Amino acid sequence: MGLTAWTFTKTVECLPASVAVVLQFQFVWIGVLLDAVYRKQWPGGRRWLMIALILSATVLAAGVLSDFDHFYLTWSGVAFGLLCAICYSFFLFFNAHVVSDAHWSQRTFYIMVGCLASTLVLILPDLEWTLSGETFGAAMLYGGLMAVLGYAIPIVFFAIGIPRIGSGISSILCACELPMAVIVAMLILGEKIAWLQWVGVVIIFVSLFIREPDAEPAPQQ
């Protein structure tokens, strides 16, 4: 998660936020592909249809078409965006298959320690600025909120749920992150959401109901 957050931050520095989101959401098919290689079982046509719908809807929900005038790409931005997707995919994969029989609290502890270690290494060059008098208060306030809402709570639920449903399905369900972000942005931040974004949100939710005839067995009961 630490690497995922860092690479996404770098992506946003190089690209518009909407494009960064689309690149990050490549974790949907990467995660399914990782799970298929591990299980030695290729996903069926309906699963790939679901992925295609989610990725297409992501372009709409992220507002790429609504704000196409500000669209641009850079090699570094694309590289960081795809690296972000890969990091997130491996996070979900390892969550499903590494010591999946351990208690969720123990697995959560190990994950958070790993996140802390990787984050400290990555932000070390900026640590002095973060802890300076002018930014310390804001860093503690917003950093603390982000740590609880963006890391602690999701990691706990990841540790509980992913071993039970597998990394492939988890990658698809995590696509709900974008529609929820759009809805929260409207309700809390008062942002205006374009109708194309709502179309993308609806498509993502509807696509989650497309199921294979033979459902993927749960790795852990």
C-alpha positions as CSV (number, residue, x, y, z in Angstrom):
1,M,0.0,0.0,0.0
2,G,2.9,2.3,0.7
3,L,4.3,1.8,-2.8
4,T,0.8,2.2,-4.3
5,A,0.2,5.5,-2.6
6,W,3.7,6.8,-3.5
7,T,3.5,5.9,-7.2
8,F,0.0,7.3,-7.4
9,T,1.2,10.6,-6.0
10,K,4.0,10.7,-8.6
11,T,1.5,9.9,-11.3
12,V,-0.7,12.9,-10.3
13,E,2.4,15.1,-10.3
14,C,2.9,14.2,-14.0
15,L,-0.6,13.7,-15.3
16,P,-4.2,15.0,-14.8
17,A,-5.9,13.3,-11.9
18,S,-8.5,11.7,-14.1
19,V,-5.8,10.1,-16.3
20,A,-4.0,8.9,-13.2
21,V,-7.1,7.2,-11.9
22,V,-7.6,5.4,-15.3
23,L,-4.0,4.2,-15.2
24,Q,-4.3,3.0,-11.6
25,F,-7.5,1.1,-12.4
26,Q,-5.5,-1.2,-14.7
27,F,-5.1,-3.2,-11.5
28,V,-8.5,-4.7,-12.3
29,W,-7.3,-6.9,-15.2
30,I,-3.7,-7.2,-13.8
31,G,-5.2,-8.7,-10.6
32,V,-7.4,-11.1,-12.5
33,L,-4.4,-12.2,-14.6
34,L,-2.2,-12.7,-11.6
35,D,-4.9,-14.9,-10.0
36,A,-5.4,-16.8,-13.2
37,V,-1.7,-17.6,-13.5
38,Y,-1.6,-18.7,-9.8
39,R,-4.7,-20.9,-10.1
40,K,-3.7,-22.1,-13.6
41,Q,-7.3,-21.4,-14.6
42,W,-8.1,-18.9,-17.3
43,P,-11.1,-16.6,-16.6
44,G,-14.2,-17.2,-18.7
45,G,-15.7,-14.8,-21.3
46,R,-18.1,-13.2,-18.8
47,R,-15.2,-12.3,-16.5
48,W,-13.3,-10.5,-19.3
49,L,-16.6,-8.8,-20.4
50,M,-16.9,-7.5,-16.8
51,I,-13.3,-6.2,-16.9
52,A,-13.8,-4.5,-20.2
53,L,-17.0,-2.8,-19.0
54,I,-15.3,-1.6,-15.8
55,L,-12.2,-0.2,-17.6
56,S,-14.4,1.5,-20.2
57,A,-16.7,3.0,-17.5
58,T,-13.6,4.1,-15.5
59,V,-12.7,6.5,-18.4
60,L,-16.2,8.0,-18.1
61,A,-16.4,8.0,-14.3
62,A,-13.0,9.6,-13.9
63,G,-14.0,12.5,-16.1
64,V,-11.5,12.0,-18.8
65,L,-14.0,12.7,-21.6
66,S,-15.7,15.5,-19.6
67,D,-12.4,17.4,-19.3
68,F,-10.8,16.3,-22.5
69,D,-9.4,19.8,-23.2
70,H,-6.9,19.3,-20.3
71,F,-5.9,15.7,-21.4
72,Y,-2.2,15.0,-21.9
73,L,0.3,12.2,-21.4
74,T,3.9,12.0,-20.3
75,W,6.2,8.9,-20.4
76,S,7.0,9.3,-16.7
77,G,3.4,9.7,-15.7
78,V,2.3,6.6,-17.6
79,A,5.2,4.6,-16.1
80,F,4.3,5.7,-12.6
81,G,0.6,5.0,-13.2
82,L,1.1,1.5,-14.5
83,L,3.6,0.8,-11.7
84,C,0.9,2.0,-9.3
85,A,-1.5,-0.5,-10.8
86,I,1.0,-3.3,-10.6
87,C,1.8,-2.5,-6.9
88,Y,-1.9,-2.5,-6.0
89,S,-2.4,-5.8,-7.9
90,F,0.4,-7.5,-6.0
91,F,-0.9,-6.1,-2.7
92,L,-4.3,-7.8,-3.3
93,F,-2.6,-11.0,-4.6
94,F,-0.3,-11.4,-1.6
95,N,-3.2,-10.5,0.8
96,A,-5.0,-13.5,-0.6
97,H,-2.2,-16.1,-0.8
98,V,0.5,-15.2,1.8
99,V,-0.2,-16.7,5.3
100,S,-3.9,-16.6,4.5
101,D,-4.6,-19.0,7.4
102,A,-3.3,-16.5,10.0
103,H,-5.7,-14.4,12.0
104,W,-6.7,-11.2,10.4
105,S,-5.3,-9.1,13.2
106,Q,-1.9,-10.7,12.8
107,R,-1.9,-10.2,9.0
108,T,-3.1,-6.6,9.4
109,F,-0.1,-5.9,11.8
110,Y,2.4,-7.2,9.3
111,I,0.8,-5.3,6.4
112,M,0.9,-2.0,8.3
113,V,4.5,-2.5,9.4
114,G,5.4,-3.1,5.8
115,C,3.5,0.0,4.7
116,L,5.2,2.1,7.4
117,A,8.6,0.9,6.5
118,S,8.2,1.5,2.7
119,T,6.6,4.9,3.3
120,L,9.4,6.1,5.6
121,V,12.0,5.1,3.0
122,L,10.2,6.8,0.2
123,I,9.4,10.1,2.0
124,L,12.8,10.4,3.8
125,P,14.0,13.1,1.4
126,D,10.9,15.3,2.3
127,L,10.7,14.3,6.0
128,E,12.4,17.5,7.2
129,W,9.9,19.7,5.3
130,T,7.0,17.6,6.6
131,L,8.1,18.0,10.2
132,S,8.9,21.7,10.0
133,G,6.9,24.1,12.1
134,E,4.8,25.6,9.2
135,T,3.5,22.2,8.0
136,F,3.6,20.0,11.1
137,G,0.1,20.7,12.3
138,A,-1.5,20.2,8.9
139,A,0.6,17.1,8.3
140,M,-0.5,15.5,11.6
141,L,-4.2,16.4,11.1
142,Y,-4.7,15.4,7.4
143,G,-2.1,12.7,7.6
144,G,-3.8,11.2,10.6
145,L,-7.2,11.2,8.9
146,M,-5.7,9.7,5.7
147,A,-3.9,7.0,7.8
148,V,-7.1,5.9,9.5
149,L,-9.5,6.2,6.5
150,G,-7.2,5.4,3.7
151,Y,-4.9,2.8,5.3
152,A,-6.0,1.3,8.7
153,I,-9.7,0.6,8.0
154,P,-9.3,-0.6,4.4
155,I,-6.3,-2.9,5.4
156,V,-8.3,-4.5,8.2
157,F,-11.2,-5.3,5.8
158,F,-8.7,-6.4,3.2
159,A,-7.1,-8.8,5.6
160,I,-10.5,-10.2,6.6
161,G,-12.2,-10.5,3.2
162,I,-9.6,-11.1,0.5
163,P,-8.5,-14.6,1.7
164,R,-12.2,-15.6,1.7
165,I,-13.0,-14.6,-1.9
166,G,-9.7,-14.6,-3.7
167,S,-7.6,-11.9,-5.3
168,G,-9.3,-12.1,-8.7
169,I,-12.8,-11.2,-7.4
170,S,-11.2,-8.7,-5.0
171,S,-9.6,-6.8,-7.8
172,I,-13.0,-6.5,-9.5
173,L,-14.8,-5.5,-6.3
174,C,-12.2,-2.8,-5.6
175,A,-13.4,-1.1,-8.8
176,C,-16.3,0.2,-6.6
177,E,-13.6,2.6,-5.2
178,L,-14.1,5.0,-8.0
179,P,-17.9,5.3,-8.0
180,M,-17.8,5.8,-4.2
181,A,-15.2,8.6,-4.7
182,V,-17.4,10.3,-7.2
183,I,-20.4,10.1,-4.9
184,V,-18.5,11.3,-1.8
185,A,-17.0,14.2,-3.9
186,M,-20.5,15.3,-4.7
187,L,-22.0,14.9,-1.2
188,I,-19.2,16.2,0.9
189,L,-17.1,18.4,-1.3
190,G,-20.0,19.7,-3.4
191,E,-18.3,19.0,-6.7
192,K,-20.4,19.0,-9.8
193,I,-20.5,15.6,-11.5
194,A,-20.9,15.5,-15.3
195,W,-23.6,13.2,-16.7
196,L,-20.9,11.1,-18.4
197,Q,-19.4,10.4,-15.0
198,W,-22.7,9.2,-13.7
199,V,-23.0,6.9,-16.8
200,G,-19.6,5.4,-15.8
201,V,-20.6,5.0,-12.2
202,V,-23.8,3.1,-13.2
203,I,-21.9,0.9,-15.7
204,I,-19.3,-0.1,-13.0
205,F,-22.0,-1.1,-10.5
206,V,-24.1,-3.0,-13.1
207,S,-21.0,-4.8,-14.4
208,L,-20.3,-6.3,-11.0
209,F,-23.5,-8.4,-11.4
210,I,-22.0,-10.2,-14.4
211,R,-21.0,-13.7,-13.1
212,E,-19.4,-16.7,-14.5
213,P,-21.7,-19.9,-14.7
214,D,-19.2,-21.6,-12.4
215,A,-18.4,-19.2,-9.6
216,E,-14.8,-18.9,-8.4
217,P,-14.4,-21.1,-5.3
218,A,-13.3,-19.4,-2.2
219,P,-9.7,-20.0,-1.3
220,Q,-10.6,-20.1,2.4
221,Q,-13.8,-20.9,4.2
